[in-house]
Amino acid sequence: MLASYRRLFARPGTAAFTLAGLLGRLSMSMTGVALVVLIAERRGSYALAGTVSAAGLATGAIGMPLIGRLVDRYGQARVTVPATLYNAVPFAGLLLCVRSGAPDWTLYACWAAGAAAPNLGGMARARWAHLYRADPAARHLANSFEQALDELCFMAGPVLAMVLCTAVAPEAGLVTAGVVGSTGALLFAAQRRTEPPLAERVAGTRHGSPLRVPGLRVLLLTFLATGLVFGSTELTTVAYADALGQKPVAGGLLAMVAAGSCVAGLVFGVLRPRRAPGARFLLGVAAMAALLLLPLAAGAGGADLTVLGVTLFAAGTGTAPTMATGMMLVQELLPARQLNEGMAVAVSGIVVGISAGASLAGAVAEQAPPGTGYWLPAGAAALALLIALAGRRHLRTPGTPAAPATPAAPAAPDAPAAPEKSEHLVGAAG
């Protein structure tokens, strides 16, 4: 396995942009917990903390695709640097407002204004897609690796934020997240030699939204339902642990989900793809739906937290392969000139789903016995499967080269570049 991933980093500059992007994504996984702890501690209201967080998620879901469109048009560095510097202003403003006792509406205004965060995960995947555009097996490996990094961040980030907020100061988690995130984004933008070149734009031609591609609409709806899985699983698990009088253990239980996904992503990356991406995506969603029946059975049966942790780890193994294949499908279905926007659209769907899933699970947790909320992620995963099955014909990618006989060996550095998919091919994919 390690040999396969070492070959992935044979290209100069790949390790540098990966490490820089990892810093930025670690910050993103810290901010949610850090914000809630800060506001709850300084203002004494979890309700206020939750609604301020939701306001940021809502504006972020709108702003992320817009930033992605700018990245496609002007380049990663030219957009990432000003966006990062701009975001530092409302970020610092929120800290000052909380500390100074400013009215609650100022918290909403500051957090909602920080909607220009660049999608570093999407930009990293765009770099891999460019570097290994002639090697589908290497792109499969890279997408799996990026998904594993996402899961690693969501294992470590919330724990780090909680430690800083409780052991240092309530503001420490958010301050650290801001500094780490800005540093990572600026370092990422500085890695110019691996930045994809801008795609040629035909003068006088208007380029519409990537959502005009039917396959992306199917993926967006599927990712929205997958976000429901994530949001409802998180809140239901916290409520279940709290009901058993062991709320501090909830963070470890959620880390089990991410750990299962991280391990599955790394293993999935080195497997030789035998099916087209669309077929692999359907199988991944089906596996995710089946595995989520395990925590449902444990929660409904009143299992202890050890058993629940094992089932959550198993359930997590269905996530990374599904998400990695979904992102590869975005790369296959869209032309290079819309790649960053398309991946940002997909991530926005997940963000909206997480927010909605947490809200639904919160209502269920207040009205129903512990463990009942696990019906929500199981049902959301089943919905994701139904959506993917209904739109499966739009997930075909004609012209995709067959996978090589050897597992995930990246192309040689001097391999000739493959031409970008033509517009009629993208249309045919829908």
C-alpha positions, -999 to 999 in steps of 0.1 A, spaced: 0 0 0 27 25 9 46 18 -23 15 28 -43 11 61 -25 48 68 -28 45 65 -65 16 90 -64 41 116 -51 67 110 -78 57 144 -94 77 174 -80 56 196 -57 29 171 -49 40 167 -13 41 205 -8 6 213 -19 -8 182 -1 7 193 32 -4 229 28 -39 218 19 -40 195 49 -34 225 72 -63 244 56 -87 214 59 -76 208 95 -87 243 103 -121 237 87 -127 207 108 -119 227 140 -141 257 134 -175 242 140 -167 228 175 -146 258 184 -173 283 175 -200 264 195 -178 261 226 -168 298 224 -203 312 221 -218 288 246 -191 297 271 -191 334 266 -228 339 259 -242 309 278 -264 297 250 -261 266 229 -291 277 209 -273 309 198 -242 290 190 -261 265 168 -280 292 149 -248 313 143 -231 281 130 -261 274 107 -259 309 93 -223 304 83 -231 270 68 -259 285 47 -238 314 33 -209 291 28 -230 267 7 -238 297 -16 -203 313 -15 -182 282 -21 -195 275 -57 -191 312 -65 -154 311 -53 -150 279 -74 -162 297 -105 -137 325 -99 -109 299 -94 -118 283 -128 -117 316 -145 -87 333 -128 -67 305 -113 -62 291 -78 -35 315 -65 -52 346 -78 -84 338 -60 -72 320 -29 -49 348 -16 -75 376 -16 -102 353 -4 -81 342 25 -72 377 35 -108 388 32 -120 360 54 -96 370 82 -117 403 87 -151 388 96 -133 360 115 -115 385 137 -147 406 139 -166 377 154 -139 371 181 -140 408 190 -178 409 191 -180 378 214 -153 392 237 -168 427 239 -204 416 245 -217 431 212 -254 423 203 -262 389 190 -269 401 155 -233 410 151 -223 374 155 -246 363 127 -233 391 105 -197 383 110 -200 346 106 -222 348 76 -198 373 60 -171 347 60 -186 328 31 -156 333 8 -135 303 21 -118 286 -8 -124 249 -12 -89 236 -7 -99 200 -9 -115 206 -43 -85 226 -55 -61 197 -44 -82 172 -63 -81 195 -94 -43 195 -92 -42 157 -91 -67 156 -120 -44 178 -141 -12 160 -131 -25 126 -139 -51 135 -165 -39 106 -187 -39 80 -160 -74 71 -145 -58 46 -121 -36 73 -105 -66 97 -103 -85 69 -85 -57 66 -61 -54 103 -56 -91 108 -49 -91 80 -24 -61 95 -7 -77 130 -5 -109 115 10 -88 97 36 -71 130 44 -105 146 49 -115 119 73 -82 122 92 -89 160 96 -123 153 110 -108 128 135 -82 152 148 -97 186 143 -126 186 167 -105 169 194 -78 195 190 -103 224 191 -120 210 222 -86 206 240 -76 242 232 -110 257 242 -111 239 275 -74 238 285 -63 272 273 -92 296 267 -126 295 250 -112 317 222 -81 295 217 -97 269 194 -111 295 170 -79 316 170 -58 286 162 -81 274 135 -80 309 119 -42 311 120 -37 275 108 -63 278 80 -49 311 67 -13 298 68 -23 266 50 -43 284 23 -15 309 16 11 282 14 -11 262 -9 -15 292 -32 23 296 -32 28 261 -49 25 275 -84 43 247 -103 15 222 -96 -13 247 -102 -35 236 -132 -33 261 -161 -65 280 -170 -86 262 -196 -90 280 -229 -122 300 -231 -138 307 -265 -144 344 -270 -181 354 -271 -192 320 -257 -213 320 -225 -206 291 -201 -235 282 -180 -237 265 -146 -222 231 -143 -256 220 -130 -267 220 -166 -249 186 -168 -275 160 -156 -249 138 -140 -238 166 -116 -275 171 -106 -277 135 -97 -245 137 -77 -256 169 -59 -288 153 -47 -270 121 -37 -244 142 -18 -272 161 -2 -287 129 12 -252 118 22 -248 150 42 -281 142 60 -263 109 70 -234 128 84 -253 154 103 -279 131 118 -253 105 128 -232 131 146 -260 145 167 -277 112 173 -245 97 186 -239 127 210 -275 124 223 -272 86 227 -240 89 247 -255 117 268 -286 95 276 -262 69 290 -245 95 311 -213 93 291 -214 124 269 -176 130 269 -172 97 251 -192 110 221 -162 126 205 -144 92 205 -175 75 190 -176 100 162 -138 95 156 -146 58 151 -168 68 121 -140 89 106 -114 62 114 -134 35 95 -138 58 66 -101 68 66 -89 31 66 -114 22 39 -103 51 17 -66 41 19 -74 5 11 -99 14 -17 -72 36 -33 -48 7 -40 -75 -17 -53 -75 -20 -91 -107 -5 -105 -127 -31 -124 -158 -11 -131 -167 22 -146 -168 51 -120 -207 53 -123 -210 16 -114 -185 19 -86 -205 49 -72 -237 29 -71 -220 0 -53 -205 24 -28 -239 41 -20 -255 6 -17 -227 -5 7 -231 27 27 -269 21 30 -264 -15 41 -236 -7 67 -257 21 83 -282 -6 94 -256 -17 120 -256 14 142 -294 14 138 -296 -21 152 -272 -12 180 -291 20 189 -325 5 187 -314 -24 208 -299 -2 236 -264 -15 230 -236 -2 252 -211 24 238 -184 -2 230 -208 -21 207 -220 11 192 -184 22 185 -177 -10 166 -208 -6 145 -200 31 138 -165 21 127 -180 -5 103 -206 21 90 -178 45 84 -161 21 60 -188 28 34 -182 65 32 -147 72 18 -150 49 -13 -184 64 -21 -172 100 -18 -139 94 -36 -157 78 -65 -182 106 -65 -155 133 -68 -139 113 -96 -172 113 -114 -174 151 -111 -140 152 -128 -151 129 -156 -184 146 -162 -172 182 -164 -147 200 -186 -116 214 -169 -129 250 -171 -157 241 -146 -139 216 -124 -135 237 -93 -170 251 -94 -184 216 -99 -166 201 -70 -176 231 -48 -213 225 -58 -209 189 -47 -194 199 -13 -221 226 -8 -247 198 -12 -230 179 16 -228 210 38 -266 217 34 -273 181 41 -252 181 73 -271 212 86 -305 197 78 -296 163 92 -284 178 125 -316 198 128 -338 168 122 -318 146 146 -320 172 173 -358 173 171 -359 135 172 -335 133 201 -358 156 222 -390 137 214 -380 100 211 -361 74 231 -323 72 227 -312 54 196 -343 63 176 -324 89 157 -303 63 139 -333 57 117 -325 91 101 -290 82 87 -303 48 76 -332 64 58 -310 91 43 -286 65 30 -315 46 15 -327 79 -1 -292 84 -16 -293 50 -31 -327 56 -47 -315 89 -62 -284 73 -76 -303 44 -90 -329 67 -106 -302 88 -122 -277 60 -130 -278 66 -168 -265 101 -163 -235 88 -144 -220 70 -174 -188 85 -187 -183 76 -224 -147 76 -235 -132 69 -201 -101 48 -207 -101 12 -193 -82 7 -161 -47 -6 -165 -38 -41 -155 -15 -29 -127 -29 -12 -96 -26 26 -94 8 33 -110 10 69 -119 21 79 -154 58 88 -159 65 125 -154 72 130 -191 40 113 -203 22 133 -229 -9 152 -218 -42 139 -229 -65 164 -246 -93 178 -226 -127 162 -231 -146 180 -258 -179 198 -252 -200 172 -272 -185 144 -250 -195 162 -218 -230 167 -232 -231 130 -241 -222 121 -206 -254 136 -194 
